[in-house]
Structure formats: C-alpha cells, structure tokens
C-alpha cells in the first residue's frame, strides 16, 4: 500500500504558512464548540464556521471538495464522519457531535476535528471522547519518536485498547496535508509498527482516530458522504494537523502548538512568532 505514495515535504517557511491555516481552524472550532447546545441545528454551526473562516481571510477547504456542500462535517451520535450539516439535524441533550473543519490560507491547508458533548452527557461517552483524544496524542508523539509511518498507527491502536473495549473504525484514518487537504501518506489507526515510509523532517500529517462504543463496522449512507456505525453505537472522532520539524513536532492546529501535551517533543518553532 506504500509503494506509489508521493509525500510532499515542506520547508520551514511553508510550515509557518500552514500554521496560519491551522490557527484559523483552531479558532473556528473553538467558536463552533461554544455554540453547541440543545436546540441548535448543525446547519447553524456550519454557517458560523464559514463566516469565521471567510472573515479571517481563509477559504473553507471542505466546501466543494468532490461536491461536498458544506464548510464542516457535523457527525452526531452514530454518525462517525462526513455527515452533512442540516437544519433538520437539531442537537438534543445527551448527544455528542464530531465537528471536522478545514481552511486554506495562501494555498496551504489546515484540518482538525473535535468531538463535543451536548449538555449533560452519559459519562461513558465522555470517557470515549477522552480515549480518542489520548490516542490522537499518542499517535502524534509517535511521529516524533518513531522511525516509520506505522509507528503512528500502532501507537494509536495501543492507546485505544488501553483505554477500554472500543472499536477502531477500519479503512478510515489520517493523511498527509499541505497544498491539498488530503495527500499521501494514508495513516490507519491500527497496525504493526515499523512499516511504511520513513518519518522525516518536512512531513505534514493529520492524525485522526475514529472509535466507537461497539462494533467498528461502518456503512456509508445514501447521501454518499455520511458514515455511520452498523450497530448504531456512538462514535468519537478527533484530529490535529502536525508538522515534523528538525527539532521536534509542531501541532499546527493546536493553539499552543502542542507544547502542553508533547513537552520536550515540541519544536522550538512553537515558541516563535506566529
């Protein structure tokens, strides 16, 4: 699966440009998170996201992507990823929602996702979100210490299984990012370590776990976008875009650059002028 992959390497200046897009995505997700509440439609969240991206000099990179009609993906409960925002999809107390957003600035892409509780939520669902986030950070850390691409995949899988009996969605995962939103390499959230391309300075990657409360089996709905769990179990999806710098990692879509979670693995660029 790795033989024909073409991986785009970025210069430090290009990574700084990607950081601008990443910060806009982070700001957009923060605003959308704050707007999540019972009675709010996913279409309203989408409108807020598009307004914020465009008002700050960005272009939504999801909108029009292979015909996708919205700025965010807004996946509720058993919807794992790629759910299209709708005025008919109104959030209710106890729901969880995955919000995936992306932006382009000066031709460079940012991409990130969060899963958010709606009002008072079952603690078991909050725990699943926490496990997904921990697995994402485990994968990010592996990008800084591992030598091969699947070291990331293996770290995500180990972290999820350490957190509990969750399903890891098969086939879907992270990806390269840069002058396009989705680039090589594809990064599964499971697998044996030590395989695939070598991790080198200049790579930019999106680390993107998707886990479920039950079976990992999923199906795409008739809209040809929305992916749901076959057994109806709820799902969590989180994502950060990162860059591999010569002296460590820069989490481009985290406001602090990932410093709080990565410690000494964080690049000195995190402390540079942004």
Secondary structure, DSSP 8 states (H G I E B T S, - for coil): --TT--B----HHHHHHHHHHHHHHHHHHHHHHHH--TT-BHHHHHHHHHHHHHHTT-EESSTTGGG--SSEEEEETTEEE--B--SS-B--TT-EEEEEEEEEETTEEEEEEEEEE-SS--HHHHHHHHHHHHHHHHHHHHHHH-SBTHHHHHHHHHHHHHH-S-EE-SS-EEEE-SSSSSEEEEEESS--SS-SSB--TT-EEEE--EEESS---EEE-TTSS-EEETT---EEE-BEEEEEETTEEEETTSTTTTHHHHGGGB-GGGGS--
